[in-house]
Amino acid sequence: MSWFKRIKGGITTSTKEKKETPEGLWYKCPSCKKITTSSEHVQNKYVCPNCDYHERIGSHEYFEILFDNNEFIELNEKLSSGDPLGFVDTKSYVTRVSDSQKKSGLTDAIRSAHGTVDGNDLVCCCMDFGFIGGSMGSVVGEKIARAADYCLEKRIPLLIISKSGGARMMEAAYSLMQMAKTAAKLALLDEARIPYISLLTDPTTGGVTASYAMLGDLNIAEPGALIGFAGPRVVKETIGKDLPKGFQTSEFVLEHGFLDKIINRKELKPTLSALLNMFIH
């Protein structure tokens, strides 16, 4: 069978015989617009090899990057939000949670797991922005609290990877209470001299920034991450002035003394490994 058919005006490929390029083979960087293969992008820890843009990723990818052989024990994986206020906006909160669970495959906006990093034990709580904007509700606070208790019992360091739009408005005061709850649990880790490392990624805002995200023994961040309480548009409208260049980026926050270090995702595991060795030994 021939590949081409002659028509009036030239030669064309038969539609039936066309072979479309499969989707997902290529990745186009939203920052520099350069194209690379998806496999190379994954091997590069979801970081653009041209401009170093860090793509937003979730707990599945972070656990794969950090834990040895991607092996870990997930903690409290079945916790799911209730609806204490009977909240309804454009849809009911129950429906919103259910839709997010079906779409993301997650039970809520955070997962916690116990694994090893180059042989050193670590508990990691990682937020997922894909679940209602990574918002902090009662489940997020409870999972962090239980992870802290687990670390206290077994004397294991804790890492929290923040990626959040802030408190979950559908839970109102219940959500805001998680700020005090998580801070109290982290204070117990501090008293027990168990290390807590906070990794801030794009974006880390609102009540998350105002609580556990900034309470680490070490506060580290990925390059170019948005870090702040209110967003830059709100800040600009409130103070009525133009904001400095790079305002609320991790580089700006580091320069002003609120971060200890910015770490490229490709260097995250070896850096954490070195830190854990230092803390443990």
TAFEN-V262039 format. One record per residue. N is the residue number from 0. RES is the residue in one small letter. PSI is psi as a letter, one per 20 degrees, with the letter a starting at -180 (999 if undefined). Layout:
((N,RES,PSI) (N,RES,PSI))
This chain:
((0,m,p) (1,s,q) (2,w,h) (3,f,q) (4,k,p) (5,r,p) (6,i,r) (7,k,o) (8,g,i) (9,g,a) (10,i,p) (11,t,q) (12,t,p) (13,s,p) (14,t,h) (15,k,h) (16,e,i) (17,k,q) (18,k,o) (19,e,q) (20,t,p) (21,p,q) (22,e,q) (23,g,j) (24,l,h) (25,w,q) (26,y,p) (27,k,o) (28,c,p) (29,p,i) (30,s,g) (31,c,i) (32,k,j) (33,k,q) (34,i,p) (35,t,r) (36,t,q) (37,s,h) (38,s,g) (39,e,h) (40,h,g) (41,v,g) (42,q,h) (43,n,j) (44,k,k) (45,y,k) (46,v,p) (47,c,p) (48,p,i) (49,n,g) (50,c,i) (51,d,j) (52,y,p) (53,h,o) (54,e,q) (55,r,p) (56,i,r) (57,g,a) (58,s,h) (59,h,g) (60,e,g) (61,y,g) (62,f,h) (63,e,h) (64,i,g) (65,l,g) (66,f,p) (67,d,p) (68,n,k) (69,n,k) (70,e,p) (71,f,r) (72,i,o) (73,e,p) (74,l,p) (75,n,l) (76,e,i) (77,k,j) (78,l,p) (79,s,q) (80,s,q) (81,g,a) (82,d,m) (83,p,h) (84,l,i) (85,g,l) (86,f,p) (87,v,p) (88,d,d) (89,t,i) (90,k,r) (91,s,q) (92,y,h) (93,v,g) (94,t,g) (95,r,g) (96,v,g) (97,s,g) (98,d,g) (99,s,h) (100,q,g) (101,k,g) (102,k,g) (103,s,h) (104,g,j) (105,l,r) (106,t,h) (107,d,a) (108,a,j) (109,i,q) (110,r,q) (111,s,q) (112,a,q) (113,h,p) (114,g,a) (115,t,q) (116,v,o) (117,d,l) (118,g,i) (119,n,p) (120,d,q) (121,l,p) (122,v,p) (123,c,p) (124,c,o) (125,c,p) (126,m,q) (127,d,o) (128,f,h) (129,g,i) (130,f,n) (131,i,l) (132,g,k) (133,g,k) (134,s,q) (135,m,o) (136,g,a) (137,s,h) (138,v,g) (139,v,g) (140,g,g) (141,e,g) (142,k,h) (143,i,g) (144,a,g) (145,r,h) (146,a,h) (147,a,g) (148,d,g) (149,y,g) (150,c,h) (151,l,g) (152,e,g) (153,k,i) (154,r,l) (155,i,p) (156,p,q) (157,l,p) (158,l,p) (159,i,p) (160,i,o) (161,s,p) (162,k,n) (163,s,q) (164,g,i) (165,g,b) (166,a,q) (167,r,o) (168,m,h) (169,m,i) (170,e,i) (171,a,c) (172,a,h) (173,y,h) (174,s,g) (175,l,h) (176,m,h) (177,q,h) (178,m,g) (179,a,h) (180,k,g) (181,t,h) (182,a,h) (183,a,g) (184,k,h) (185,l,h) (186,a,h) (187,l,h) (188,l,g) (189,d,g) (190,e,h) (191,a,i) (192,r,l) (193,i,p) (194,p,q) (195,y,p) (196,i,p) (197,s,p) (198,l,o) (199,l,p) (200,t,r) (201,d,p) (202,p,q) (203,t,o) (204,t,r) (205,g,b) (206,g,h) (207,v,g) (208,t,h) (209,a,j) (210,s,d) (211,y,h) (212,a,h) (213,m,j) (214,l,j) (215,g,q) (216,d,h) (217,l,p) (218,n,o) (219,i,r) (220,a,r) (221,e,q) (222,p,q) (223,g,j) (224,a,q) (225,l,p) (226,i,p) (227,g,a) (228,f,f) (229,a,q) (230,g,r) (231,p,h) (232,r,g) (233,v,g) (234,v,g) (235,k,g) (236,e,h) (237,t,g) (238,i,i) (239,g,k) (240,k,q) (241,d,q) (242,l,q) (243,p,q) (244,k,p) (245,g,j) (246,f,p) (247,q,j) (248,t,r) (249,s,h) (250,e,g) (251,f,g) (252,v,h) (253,l,g) (254,e,h) (255,h,j) (256,g,j) (257,f,i) (258,l,q) (259,d,h) (260,k,q) (261,i,p) (262,i,p) (263,n,p) (264,r,h) (265,k,h) (266,e,j) (267,l,g) (268,k,g) (269,p,h) (270,t,g) (271,l,h) (272,s,g) (273,a,g) (274,l,g) (275,l,h) (276,n,g) (277,m,g) (278,f,g) (279,i,h) (280,h,999))
